Amino acid sequence: MIAVQINFFDRRIVLFVNRFVHHSPPLDKLIVYITDNQLLTGGILMALLWWAWAESGDKEHKKRETLFFGLIGSILVGFVARFIGWCAPFRVRPLHNPDLHLALPYGMDPGTLMGWNSFPSDHAAVYFCLAASIWMVSRRLGAIALADATFVICLPRLYEGVHYPTDLLAGTILGLGMASLAQFDRLRIATMRPMWTWLDRRPGPFYATLFFCTAEVGTGFQIVRDIAKTALGVLQGSRFAGR
């Protein structure tokens, strides 16, 4: 594998954090468990989102608009982050960069995300968008959400060598930027108006779809990814059979 040069800022922080790897096998395994556990990553934020939704009440329309806008925005910004990753020059992840000689936490698969562009972090983009949206509605729940996005979602990925600090910073900026669009009343109201019309007319399908969206975001779009992988496998199999 070809070594990839990185900037001084990223190098210093990645190497500093990596000094703590292997000092405590239980800590290594705990961090790997946290990043692999969807309940601890997206699940907590989804619970906080529903909590904030329930506390807002039917009459506090703006708060629910902000939360719904944040949910839709988190899905969109996730695709934006992936699109940037596809278009931007490839940046090998820290754990795959032989120039860094990183130690990997105990229990971590060394082939994790092999071939995926490191920049930017789509996890940071998605979950900081949600956390910021919750913060706009409830400072108490928002503080928990921001702490979760920082200490449960982002920092473990730095510890594992999955992302450079600037990957996480760029994703965070994308997420916060998307969430901040809810402060523009005209944009938020215009975007959410069809959703409220749907809720008034068909509350059952509305809440079923809302639940599905929160489940998908909470699991890192696992169902969508599985469907895409299956469809790609079928297409590749069809092409092979056609030969």
C-alpha atoms as an extended CHARMM CRD file, in Angstrom:
* protein
*
       243  EXT
         1         1  MET       CA              0.0000000000        0.0000000000        0.0000000000  PROA      1               0.0000000000
         2         2  ILE       CA              1.2980000000        3.4620000000       -0.9480000000  PROA      2               0.0000000000
         3         3  ALA       CA              1.9320000000        5.8610000000        1.9260000000  PROA      3               0.0000000000
         4         4  VAL       CA             -0.1550000000        9.0280000000        1.8610000000  PROA      4               0.0000000000
         5         5  GLN       CA              1.1150000000       12.3250000000        3.2290000000  PROA      5               0.0000000000
         6         6  ILE       CA             -1.2760000000       14.2030000000        5.5000000000  PROA      6               0.0000000000
         7         7  ASN       CA             -1.2130000000       17.6590000000        7.0240000000  PROA      7               0.0000000000
         8         8  PHE       CA              0.5990000000       18.4240000000       10.2680000000  PROA      8               0.0000000000
         9         9  PHE       CA             -2.6010000000       19.0350000000       12.2340000000  PROA      9               0.0000000000
        10        10  ASP       CA             -4.1380000000       15.6670000000       11.3790000000  PROA      10              0.0000000000
        11        11  ARG       CA             -0.8710000000       13.7890000000       11.8660000000  PROA      11              0.0000000000
        12        12  ARG       CA             -0.1720000000       15.1640000000       15.3210000000  PROA      12              0.0000000000
        13        13  ILE       CA             -3.6690000000       14.4880000000       16.6460000000  PROA      13              0.0000000000
        14        14  VAL       CA             -4.0050000000       11.0220000000       15.1050000000  PROA      14              0.0000000000
        15        15  LEU       CA             -0.6090000000        9.9420000000       16.4540000000  PROA      15              0.0000000000
        16        16  PHE       CA             -1.3460000000       11.4470000000       19.8790000000  PROA      16              0.0000000000
        17        17  VAL       CA             -4.6730000000        9.6210000000       20.1930000000  PROA      17              0.0000000000
        18        18  ASN       CA             -3.1310000000        6.3940000000       18.9170000000  PROA      18              0.0000000000
        19        19  ARG       CA             -0.6980000000        6.4050000000       21.8540000000  PROA      19              0.0000000000
        20        20  PHE       CA             -3.5890000000        5.2890000000       24.0790000000  PROA      20              0.0000000000
        21        21  VAL       CA             -4.4500000000        2.2660000000       21.9210000000  PROA      21              0.0000000000
        22        22  HSD       CA             -3.4550000000       -1.1070000000       23.4690000000  PROA      22              0.0000000000
        23        23  HSD       CA             -2.9390000000        0.4720000000       26.9110000000  PROA      23              0.0000000000
        24        24  SER       CA             -6.2150000000       -1.0630000000       28.0580000000  PROA      24              0.0000000000
        25        25  PRO       CA             -7.6900000000       -4.0480000000       26.1740000000  PROA      25              0.0000000000
        26        26  PRO       CA            -11.1110000000       -3.5490000000       27.8450000000  PROA      26              0.0000000000
        27        27  LEU       CA            -11.1570000000        0.1020000000       26.6890000000  PROA      27              0.0000000000
        28        28  ASP       CA            -10.2180000000       -0.9020000000       23.1350000000  PROA      28              0.0000000000
        29        29  LYS       CA            -12.9630000000       -3.5150000000       23.0080000000  PROA      29              0.0000000000
        30        30  LEU       CA            -15.4830000000       -1.1120000000       24.5430000000  PROA      30              0.0000000000
        31        31  ILE       CA            -14.8200000000        1.5270000000       21.8930000000  PROA      31              0.0000000000
        32        32  VAL       CA            -15.0560000000       -1.0350000000       19.0840000000  PROA      32              0.0000000000
        33        33  TYR       CA            -18.3200000000       -2.2710000000       20.6200000000  PROA      33              0.0000000000
        34        34  ILE       CA            -19.7090000000        1.2690000000       20.8030000000  PROA      34              0.0000000000
        35        35  THR       CA            -18.9990000000        2.0560000000       17.1560000000  PROA      35              0.0000000000
        36        36  ASP       CA            -20.4760000000       -1.2790000000       16.0540000000  PROA      36              0.0000000000
        37        37  ASN       CA            -23.5840000000       -0.9120000000       18.2170000000  PROA      37              0.0000000000
        38        38  GLN       CA            -26.2700000000        1.0020000000       16.3450000000  PROA      38              0.0000000000
        39        39  LEU       CA            -28.3700000000        1.4540000000       19.4870000000  PROA      39              0.0000000000
        40        40  LEU       CA            -25.5680000000        3.4450000000       21.1220000000  PROA      40              0.0000000000
        41        41  THR       CA            -24.7820000000        5.5230000000       18.0360000000  PROA      41              0.0000000000
        42        42  GLY       CA            -27.9260000000        6.4930000000       16.1770000000  PROA      42              0.0000000000
        43        43  GLY       CA            -30.4320000000        4.9180000000       18.5500000000  PROA      43              0.0000000000
        44        44  ILE       CA            -29.8140000000        7.3750000000       21.3790000000  PROA      44              0.0000000000
        45        45  LEU       CA            -30.2620000000       10.3710000000       19.0940000000  PROA      45              0.0000000000
        46        46  MET       CA            -33.4790000000        8.9290000000       17.6680000000  PROA      46              0.0000000000
        47        47  ALA       CA            -34.8310000000        8.4620000000       21.1940000000  PROA      47              0.0000000000
        48        48  LEU       CA            -33.9530000000       12.0840000000       21.9990000000  PROA      48              0.0000000000
        49        49  LEU       CA            -35.6070000000       13.2430000000       18.7750000000  PROA      49              0.0000000000
        50        50  TRP       CA            -38.8700000000       11.4870000000       19.6610000000  PROA      50              0.0000000000
        51        51  TRP       CA            -38.5960000000       12.7720000000       23.2340000000  PROA      51              0.0000000000
        52        52  ALA       CA            -38.2750000000       16.3500000000       21.9830000000  PROA      52              0.0000000000
        53        53  TRP       CA            -41.1590000000       15.7540000000       19.5520000000  PROA      53              0.0000000000
        54        54  ALA       CA            -43.4350000000       14.5250000000       22.3440000000  PROA      54              0.0000000000
        55        55  GLU       CA            -42.4970000000       17.4110000000       24.6610000000  PROA      55              0.0000000000
        56        56  SER       CA            -43.1550000000       19.9730000000       21.9350000000  PROA      56              0.0000000000
        57        57  GLY       CA            -46.8460000000       19.1490000000       21.7640000000  PROA      57              0.0000000000
        58        58  ASP       CA            -49.2370000000       19.6460000000       18.8740000000  PROA      58              0.0000000000
        59        59  LYS       CA            -49.5090000000       23.4040000000       19.4560000000  PROA      59              0.0000000000
        60        60  GLU       CA            -45.7720000000       24.1320000000       19.3220000000  PROA      60              0.0000000000
        61        61  HSD       CA            -45.6920000000       23.8860000000       15.5660000000  PROA      61              0.0000000000
        62        62  LYS       CA            -42.3410000000       25.6140000000       15.0320000000  PROA      62              0.0000000000
        63        63  LYS       CA            -40.5040000000       23.1870000000       17.2970000000  PROA      63              0.0000000000
        64        64  ARG       CA            -41.8880000000       20.1720000000       15.4820000000  PROA      64              0.0000000000
        65        65  GLU       CA            -41.0990000000       21.8010000000       12.1660000000  PROA      65              0.0000000000
        66        66  THR       CA            -37.5140000000       22.2680000000       13.3020000000  PROA      66              0.0000000000
        67        67  LEU       CA            -37.2160000000       18.6260000000       14.3710000000  PROA      67              0.0000000000
        68        68  PHE       CA            -38.7640000000       17.3010000000       11.1820000000  PROA      68              0.0000000000
        69        69  PHE       CA            -36.6340000000       19.6310000000        9.0870000000  PROA      69              0.0000000000
        70        70  GLY       CA            -33.5740000000       18.3500000000       10.9570000000  PROA      70              0.0000000000
        71        71  LEU       CA            -34.5090000000       14.7250000000       10.2850000000  PROA      71              0.0000000000
        72        72  ILE       CA            -35.0070000000       15.3110000000        6.5700000000  PROA      72              0.0000000000
        73        73  GLY       CA            -31.8860000000       17.4790000000        6.5340000000  PROA      73              0.0000000000
        74        74  SER       CA            -29.8240000000       14.7350000000        8.1740000000  PROA      74              0.0000000000
        75        75  ILE       CA            -30.7850000000       12.3280000000        5.3880000000  PROA      75              0.0000000000
        76        76  LEU       CA            -29.9360000000       14.8900000000        2.7200000000  PROA      76              0.0000000000
        77        77  VAL       CA            -26.6330000000       15.9050000000        4.2970000000  PROA      77              0.0000000000
        78        78  GLY       CA            -25.6610000000       12.2430000000        4.5730000000  PROA      78              0.0000000000
        79        79  PHE       CA            -26.0230000000       11.9230000000        0.8030000000  PROA      79              0.0000000000
        80        80  VAL       CA            -24.1770000000       15.2260000000        0.3110000000  PROA      80              0.0000000000
        81        81  ALA       CA            -21.2710000000       13.9470000000        2.4110000000  PROA      81              0.0000000000
        82        82  ARG       CA            -21.1420000000       10.6950000000        0.4210000000  PROA      82              0.0000000000
        83        83  PHE       CA            -21.3280000000       12.6470000000       -2.8570000000  PROA      83              0.0000000000
        84        84  ILE       CA            -18.3900000000       14.7870000000       -1.7730000000  PROA      84              0.0000000000
        85        85  GLY       CA            -16.5470000000       11.5990000000       -0.8540000000  PROA      85              0.0000000000
        86        86  TRP       CA            -17.1510000000       10.1960000000       -4.3270000000  PROA      86              0.0000000000
        87        87  CYS       CA            -16.0990000000       13.3870000000       -6.1150000000  PROA      87              0.0000000000
        88        88  ALA       CA            -13.1910000000       14.5550000000       -3.9320000000  PROA      88              0.0000000000
        89        89  PRO       CA             -9.6730000000       13.1930000000       -4.3740000000  PROA      89              0.0000000000
        90        90  PHE       CA             -9.3340000000        9.8760000000       -2.5850000000  PROA      90              0.0000000000
        91        91  ARG       CA             -8.0200000000       10.1290000000        0.9550000000  PROA      91              0.0000000000
        92        92  VAL       CA             -7.0000000000        6.8600000000        2.5510000000  PROA      92              0.0000000000
        93        93  ARG       CA             -8.2280000000        6.3520000000        6.0910000000  PROA      93              0.0000000000
        94        94  PRO       CA             -5.6850000000        6.6340000000        8.9240000000  PROA      94              0.0000000000
        95        95  LEU       CA             -5.7840000000        2.9280000000        9.7790000000  PROA      95              0.0000000000
        96        96  HSD       CA             -4.9020000000        2.0760000000        6.1650000000  PROA      96              0.0000000000
        97        97  ASN       CA             -2.1530000000        4.6780000000        5.8010000000  PROA      97              0.0000000000
        98        98  PRO       CA              1.2020000000        2.8590000000        6.1830000000  PROA      98              0.0000000000
        99        99  ASP       CA              2.9470000000        6.1930000000        6.7070000000  PROA      99              0.0000000000
       100       100  LEU       CA              1.3150000000        6.4380000000       10.1490000000  PROA      100             0.0000000000
       101       101  HSD       CA              2.0250000000        2.9070000000       11.4250000000  PROA      101             0.0000000000
       102       102  LEU       CA             -1.0570000000        2.9740000000       13.6410000000  PROA      102             0.0000000000
       103       103  ALA       CA             -1.8750000000        0.3500000000       16.2310000000  PROA      103             0.0000000000
       104       104  LEU       CA             -5.4740000000       -0.8190000000       15.9000000000  PROA      104             0.0000000000
       105       105  PRO       CA             -7.6970000000       -1.3370000000       18.9390000000  PROA      105             0.0000000000
       106       106  TYR       CA             -8.1460000000       -4.9200000000       20.0850000000  PROA      106             0.0000000000
       107       107  GLY       CA            -11.1170000000       -6.5330000000       18.3880000000  PROA      107             0.0000000000
       108       108  MET       CA            -11.1400000000       -4.2070000000       15.3790000000  PROA      108             0.0000000000
       109       109  ASP       CA            -11.2120000000       -5.5670000000       11.8290000000  PROA      109             0.0000000000
       110       110  PRO       CA             -8.1290000000       -4.2070000000        9.9860000000  PROA      110             0.0000000000
       111       111  GLY       CA            -10.0860000000       -4.2760000000        6.7240000000  PROA      111             0.0000000000
       112       112  THR       CA            -12.7140000000       -1.8440000000        8.0400000000  PROA      112             0.0000000000
       113       113  LEU       CA            -13.8960000000        0.5700000000        5.3110000000  PROA      113             0.0000000000
       114       114  MET       CA            -11.0970000000       -0.4330000000        2.9700000000  PROA      114             0.0000000000
       115       115  GLY       CA            -11.3940000000        1.5380000000       -0.2750000000  PROA      115             0.0000000000
       116       116  TRP       CA            -13.7630000000        4.1690000000        1.1760000000  PROA      116             0.0000000000
       117       117  ASN       CA            -12.7920000000        7.8290000000        1.0010000000  PROA      117             0.0000000000
       118       118  SER       CA            -12.0570000000        9.2040000000        4.4680000000  PROA      118             0.0000000000
       119       119  PHE       CA            -13.2170000000       12.7550000000        3.7230000000  PROA      119             0.0000000000
       120       120  PRO       CA            -15.6680000000       13.9420000000        4.9410000000  PROA      120             0.0000000000
       121       121  SER       CA            -17.2670000000       12.0040000000        7.8140000000  PROA      121             0.0000000000
       122       122  ASP       CA            -20.8660000000       11.2540000000        6.9020000000  PROA      122             0.0000000000
       123       123  HSD       CA            -21.5360000000       10.1080000000       10.4780000000  PROA      123             0.0000000000
       124       124  ALA       CA            -20.5250000000       13.5240000000       11.8070000000  PROA      124             0.0000000000
       125       125  ALA       CA            -22.6470000000       15.2660000000        9.1650000000  PROA      125             0.0000000000
       126       126  VAL       CA            -25.7940000000       13.2320000000        9.8540000000  PROA      126             0.0000000000
       127       127  TYR       CA            -25.6870000000       13.1170000000       13.6240000000  PROA      127             0.0000000000
       128       128  PHE       CA            -24.5450000000       16.6860000000       14.2680000000  PROA      128             0.0000000000
       129       129  CYS       CA            -27.4110000000       17.8650000000       12.0640000000  PROA      129             0.0000000000
       130       130  LEU       CA            -29.8110000000       15.9240000000       14.2820000000  PROA      130             0.0000000000
       131       131  ALA       CA            -28.1370000000       16.9970000000       17.5190000000  PROA      131             0.0000000000
       132       132  ALA       CA            -28.2080000000       20.6690000000       16.5190000000  PROA      132             0.0000000000
       133       133  SER       CA            -31.8850000000       20.4060000000       15.5380000000  PROA      133             0.0000000000
       134       134  ILE       CA            -32.7230000000       18.9300000000       18.9410000000  PROA      134             0.0000000000
       135       135  TRP       CA            -30.6800000000       21.7070000000       20.5960000000  PROA      135             0.0000000000
       136       136  MET       CA            -32.8000000000       24.3450000000       18.8390000000  PROA      136             0.0000000000
       137       137  VAL       CA            -35.9110000000       22.8330000000       20.3950000000  PROA      137             0.0000000000
       138       138  SER       CA            -34.6530000000       21.8000000000       23.8370000000  PROA      138             0.0000000000
       139       139  ARG       CA            -31.3560000000       22.9270000000       25.3820000000  PROA      139             0.0000000000
       140       140  ARG       CA            -31.5370000000       20.0760000000       27.9140000000  PROA      140             0.0000000000
       141       141  LEU       CA            -32.0450000000       17.2950000000       25.3650000000  PROA      141             0.0000000000
       142       142  GLY       CA            -29.8310000000       19.0540000000       22.8470000000  PROA      142             0.0000000000
       143       143  ALA       CA            -26.8940000000       19.0600000000       25.2490000000  PROA      143             0.0000000000
       144       144  ILE       CA            -27.2240000000       15.2830000000       25.6170000000  PROA      144             0.0000000000
       145       145  ALA       CA            -27.5220000000       14.8980000000       21.8430000000  PROA      145             0.0000000000
       146       146  LEU       CA            -24.4250000000       17.0030000000       21.1560000000  PROA      146             0.0000000000
       147       147  ALA       CA            -22.4670000000       15.0800000000       23.7940000000  PROA      147             0.0000000000
       148       148  ASP       CA            -23.5730000000       11.8090000000       22.1840000000  PROA      148             0.0000000000
       149       149  ALA       CA            -22.5570000000       12.9980000000       18.7030000000  PROA      149             0.0000000000
       150       150  THR       CA            -19.1610000000       14.0750000000       20.0360000000  PROA      150             0.0000000000
       151       151  PHE       CA            -18.1670000000       11.3680000000       22.5040000000  PROA      151             0.0000000000
       152       152  VAL       CA            -20.0770000000        8.3200000000       21.2580000000  PROA      152             0.0000000000
       153       153  ILE       CA            -20.0580000000        8.8210000000       17.4910000000  PROA      153             0.0000000000
       154       154  CYS       CA            -17.0870000000       10.9890000000       16.4700000000  PROA      154             0.0000000000
       155       155  LEU       CA            -14.2620000000       10.5320000000       18.9880000000  PROA      155             0.0000000000
       156       156  PRO       CA            -14.3600000000        6.7030000000       18.8690000000  PROA      156             0.0000000000
       157       157  ARG       CA            -13.8420000000        6.9200000000       15.0980000000  PROA      157             0.0000000000
       158       158  LEU       CA            -10.7830000000        9.0480000000       15.6910000000  PROA      158             0.0000000000
       159       159  TYR       CA             -9.5220000000        6.5310000000       18.2610000000  PROA      159             0.0000000000
       160       160  GLU       CA            -10.0050000000        3.6560000000       15.8220000000  PROA      160             0.0000000000
       161       161  GLY       CA             -8.2220000000        5.4610000000       12.9990000000  PROA      161             0.0000000000
       162       162  VAL       CA            -11.3500000000        5.5220000000       10.8460000000  PROA      162             0.0000000000
       163       163  HSD       CA            -11.2000000000        9.3110000000       10.3720000000  PROA      163             0.0000000000
       164       164  TYR       CA             -8.7660000000       12.2000000000       10.5620000000  PROA      164             0.0000000000
       165       165  PRO       CA             -9.7810000000       15.1950000000       12.7090000000  PROA      165             0.0000000000
       166       166  THR       CA            -10.4320000000       17.3020000000        9.6100000000  PROA      166             0.0000000000
       167       167  ASP       CA            -12.8020000000       14.6020000000        8.2640000000  PROA      167             0.0000000000
       168       168  LEU       CA            -14.8570000000       14.9000000000       11.4340000000  PROA      168             0.0000000000
       169       169  LEU       CA            -14.6260000000       18.6920000000       11.4440000000  PROA      169             0.0000000000
       170       170  ALA       CA            -15.8320000000       18.9190000000        7.8390000000  PROA      170             0.0000000000
       171       171  GLY       CA            -18.7280000000       16.5590000000        8.5490000000  PROA      171             0.0000000000
       172       172  THR       CA            -19.6610000000       18.5410000000       11.6410000000  PROA      172             0.0000000000
       173       173  ILE       CA            -19.7020000000       21.7970000000        9.6770000000  PROA      173             0.0000000000
       174       174  LEU       CA            -21.9070000000       20.2110000000        7.0060000000  PROA      174             0.0000000000
       175       175  GLY       CA            -24.3280000000       18.9270000000        9.6370000000  PROA      175             0.0000000000
       176       176  LEU       CA            -24.5190000000       22.1760000000       11.5870000000  PROA      176             0.0000000000
       177       177  GLY       CA            -24.9280000000       24.1240000000        8.3620000000  PROA      177             0.0000000000
       178       178  MET       CA            -27.8470000000       21.9620000000        7.2620000000  PROA      178             0.0000000000
       179       179  ALA       CA            -29.5410000000       22.2180000000       10.6700000000  PROA      179             0.0000000000
       180       180  SER       CA            -29.1230000000       26.0150000000       10.7290000000  PROA      180             0.0000000000
       181       181  LEU       CA            -31.2690000000       26.3260000000        7.5960000000  PROA      181             0.0000000000
       182       182  ALA       CA            -34.2710000000       25.6910000000        9.8450000000  PROA      182             0.0000000000
       183       183  GLN       CA            -33.7660000000       29.2060000000       11.2290000000  PROA      183             0.0000000000
       184       184  PHE       CA            -34.9410000000       30.6300000000        7.8990000000  PROA      184             0.0000000000
       185       185  ASP       CA            -38.6770000000       30.7040000000        8.5100000000  PROA      185             0.0000000000
       186       186  ARG       CA            -39.7660000000       30.8880000000        4.8860000000  PROA      186             0.0000000000
       187       187  LEU       CA            -37.5890000000       27.9500000000        3.8670000000  PROA      187             0.0000000000
       188       188  ARG       CA            -38.6330000000       25.8210000000        6.8330000000  PROA      188             0.0000000000
       189       189  ILE       CA            -42.3450000000       26.5600000000        6.4810000000  PROA      189             0.0000000000
       190       190  ALA       CA            -42.3550000000       26.0310000000        2.7050000000  PROA      190             0.0000000000
       191       191  THR       CA            -40.4740000000       22.7510000000        3.0490000000  PROA      191             0.0000000000
       192       192  MET       CA            -42.6500000000       21.3950000000        5.8300000000  PROA      192             0.0000000000
       193       193  ARG       CA            -46.0620000000       22.5570000000        4.5370000000  PROA      193             0.0000000000
       194       194  PRO       CA            -46.6660000000       19.4200000000        2.3830000000  PROA      194             0.0000000000
       195       195  MET       CA            -45.6750000000       17.2460000000        5.3520000000  PROA      195             0.0000000000
       196       196  TRP       CA            -48.2570000000       18.8620000000        7.6530000000  PROA      196             0.0000000000
       197       197  THR       CA            -50.9120000000       18.5180000000        4.9690000000  PROA      197             0.0000000000
       198       198  TRP       CA            -50.0660000000       14.8170000000        4.7790000000  PROA      198             0.0000000000
       199       199  LEU       CA            -50.2160000000       14.5390000000        8.5880000000  PROA      199             0.0000000000
       200       200  ASP       CA            -53.6480000000       16.1860000000        8.7210000000  PROA      200             0.0000000000
       201       201  ARG       CA            -55.0750000000       13.9590000000        5.9970000000  PROA      201             0.0000000000
       202       202  ARG       CA            -53.3190000000       10.6410000000        6.6490000000  PROA      202             0.0000000000
       203       203  PRO       CA            -51.7940000000       10.5170000000       10.1410000000  PROA      203             0.0000000000
       204       204  GLY       CA            -51.3050000000        6.7360000000       10.0330000000  PROA      204             0.0000000000
       205       205  PRO       CA            -49.0640000000        6.5810000000        6.9300000000  PROA      205             0.0000000000
       206       206  PHE       CA            -47.3420000000        9.7940000000        8.0480000000  PROA      206             0.0000000000
       207       207  TYR       CA            -46.2140000000        8.3910000000       11.3940000000  PROA      207             0.0000000000
       208       208  ALA       CA            -45.3550000000        5.0120000000        9.8630000000  PROA      208             0.0000000000
       209       209  THR       CA            -43.0740000000        6.7620000000        7.3690000000  PROA      209             0.0000000000
       210       210  LEU       CA            -41.6230000000        9.0120000000       10.0690000000  PROA      210             0.0000000000
       211       211  PHE       CA            -40.8160000000        5.9560000000       12.1730000000  PROA      211             0.0000000000
       212       212  PHE       CA            -39.1650000000        4.2430000000        9.2060000000  PROA      212             0.0000000000
       213       213  CYS       CA            -37.0500000000        7.3450000000        8.5000000000  PROA      213             0.0000000000
       214       214  THR       CA            -35.8810000000        7.5980000000       12.1120000000  PROA      214             0.0000000000
       215       215  ALA       CA            -35.1010000000        3.8620000000       12.1330000000  PROA      215             0.0000000000
       216       216  GLU       CA            -33.0240000000        4.1970000000        8.9810000000  PROA      216             0.0000000000
       217       217  VAL       CA            -31.0980000000        7.2190000000       10.2310000000  PROA      217             0.0000000000
       218       218  GLY       CA            -30.6250000000        5.5420000000       13.6010000000  PROA      218             0.0000000000
       219       219  THR       CA            -29.1240000000        2.4320000000       11.9990000000  PROA      219             0.0000000000
       220       220  GLY       CA            -26.9090000000        4.3580000000        9.5940000000  PROA      220             0.0000000000
       221       221  PHE       CA            -29.2130000000        3.6240000000        6.6170000000  PROA      221             0.0000000000
       222       222  GLN       CA            -28.5860000000       -0.0960000000        7.0770000000  PROA      222             0.0000000000
       223       223  ILE       CA            -31.7090000000       -1.2630000000        5.2180000000  PROA      223             0.0000000000
       224       224  VAL       CA            -30.9730000000        1.0240000000        2.2680000000  PROA      224             0.0000000000
       225       225  ARG       CA            -27.3640000000       -0.1850000000        2.1850000000  PROA      225             0.0000000000
       226       226  ASP       CA            -28.4350000000       -3.8340000000        2.3050000000  PROA      226             0.0000000000
       227       227  ILE       CA            -30.9230000000       -3.2930000000       -0.5310000000  PROA      227             0.0000000000
       228       228  ALA       CA            -28.2740000000       -1.4910000000       -2.5930000000  PROA      228             0.0000000000
       229       229  LYS       CA            -25.7190000000       -4.2600000000       -2.0110000000  PROA      229             0.0000000000
       230       230  THR       CA            -28.2860000000       -6.9270000000       -2.9230000000  PROA      230             0.0000000000
       231       231  ALA       CA            -29.3290000000       -5.0650000000       -6.0600000000  PROA      231             0.0000000000
       232       232  LEU       CA            -25.6950000000       -4.5790000000       -7.0730000000  PROA      232             0.0000000000
       233       233  GLY       CA            -25.0040000000       -8.2820000000       -6.5300000000  PROA      233             0.0000000000
       234       234  VAL       CA            -28.0160000000       -9.2390000000       -8.6600000000  PROA      234             0.0000000000
       235       235  LEU       CA            -26.9200000000       -6.9050000000      -11.4580000000  PROA      235             0.0000000000
       236       236  GLN       CA            -23.3720000000       -8.2020000000      -11.3810000000  PROA      236             0.0000000000
       237       237  GLY       CA            -24.6740000000      -11.7850000000      -11.3650000000  PROA      237             0.0000000000
       238       238  SER       CA            -26.9200000000      -11.0300000000      -14.3530000000  PROA      238             0.0000000000
       239       239  ARG       CA            -24.0410000000       -9.5690000000      -16.3110000000  PROA      239             0.0000000000
       240       240  PHE       CA            -21.8680000000      -12.5780000000      -15.5190000000  PROA      240             0.0000000000
       241       241  ALA       CA            -24.6480000000      -14.9780000000      -16.5240000000  PROA      241             0.0000000000
       242       242  GLY       CA            -25.1740000000      -13.0450000000      -19.7470000000  PROA      242             0.0000000000
       243       243  ARG       CA            -21.6270000000      -13.8030000000      -20.8020000000  PROA      243             0.0000000000
